[in-house]
């Protein structure tokens, strides 16, 4: 396992709705937990998952992939 690397989770059959602002395609990625080796004064990073629009760059973050997807896909009732 490589640390400090963004991992695209496109192959996990995640269904993301289009961007609620521009209709663009969304991607999901996570940053794994890691320790800062050079800037040792920085605290350890616990990891996080992000969903982001590839067109307008709006996005959300959450502690897990499932929560990030649920937050992104949530829409106001029509």
Secondary structure per residue as TSV (DSSP state, phi and psi in degrees):
chain	resnum	aa	ss	phi	psi
A	1	X	-	360.0	130.7
A	2	X	-	-93.5	137.1
A	3	X	S	-100.7	169.5
A	4	X	S	57.1	35.4
A	5	X	-	-133.3	135.5
A	6	X	E	-74.3	131.1
A	7	X	E	-114.9	118.9
A	8	X	E	-77.9	133.9
A	9	X	-	-108.4	39.3
A	10	X	G	-70.5	-28.1
A	11	X	G	-87.1	10.3
A	12	X	G	-99.3	21.0
A	13	X	-	54.3	41.1
A	14	X	-	-86.7	125.8
A	15	X	-	-97.9	109.5
A	16	X	-	-107.9	135.3
A	17	X	-	-72.4	159.3
A	18	X	-	-62.5	162.3
A	19	X	-	-56.7	132.0
A	20	X	T	-70.9	-13.0
A	21	X	T	-99.7	-43.9
A	22	X	T	-121.3	-8.5
A	23	X	-	82.5	5.4
A	24	X	-	-69.4	166.2
A	25	X	-	-75.6	141.3
A	26	X	E	-106.1	149.0
A	27	X	E	-122.9	158.5
A	28	X	E	-125.3	137.3
A	29	X	E	-148.8	160.1
A	30	X	E	-131.3	152.4
A	31	X	E	-109.0	121.9
A	32	X	-	-69.8	155.6
A	33	X	-	-59.0	143.1
A	34	X	B	-159.5	164.6
A	35	X	-	-108.2	140.0
A	36	X	-	-81.2	111.7
A	37	X	S	-81.3	-31.9
A	38	X	S	-89.5	-51.3
A	39	X	S	-91.3	74.4
A	40	X	T	-65.4	-15.6
A	41	X	T	-74.5	-15.9
A	42	X	S	-79.7	143.0
A	43	X	-	-70.2	159.3
A	44	X	-	-60.8	143.9
A	45	X	B	-94.1	126.5
A	46	X	-	-84.1	-4.8
A	47	X	-	92.5	154.8
A	48	X	E	-163.6	156.5
A	49	X	E	-115.8	140.7
A	50	X	E	-127.6	143.0
A	51	X	E	-119.0	130.3
A	52	X	E	-141.1	142.4
A	53	X	E	-75.6	133.3
A	54	X	T	-78.0	-10.8
A	55	X	T	-98.4	-55.1
A	56	X	T	-106.8	-3.7
A	57	X	-	68.2	13.6
A	58	X	-	-72.6	155.4
A	59	X	E	-170.7	178.7
A	60	X	E	-138.3	165.2
A	61	X	E	-135.7	158.8
A	62	X	E	-157.9	168.6
A	63	X	S	-71.9	-28.7
A	64	X	S	-130.4	160.8
A	65	X	H	-62.4	-42.6
A	66	X	H	-61.1	-43.1
A	67	X	H	-69.1	-40.6
A	68	X	H	-61.5	-44.3
A	69	X	H	-64.4	-44.2
A	70	X	H	-62.2	-41.5
A	71	X	H	-65.2	-43.9
A	72	X	H	-65.0	-43.4
A	73	X	H	-78.5	-8.5
A	74	X	-	-71.3	130.7
A	75	X	-	-132.3	156.1
A	76	X	-	-67.2	138.6
A	77	X	-	-60.8	135.3
A	78	X	-	-90.1	360.0
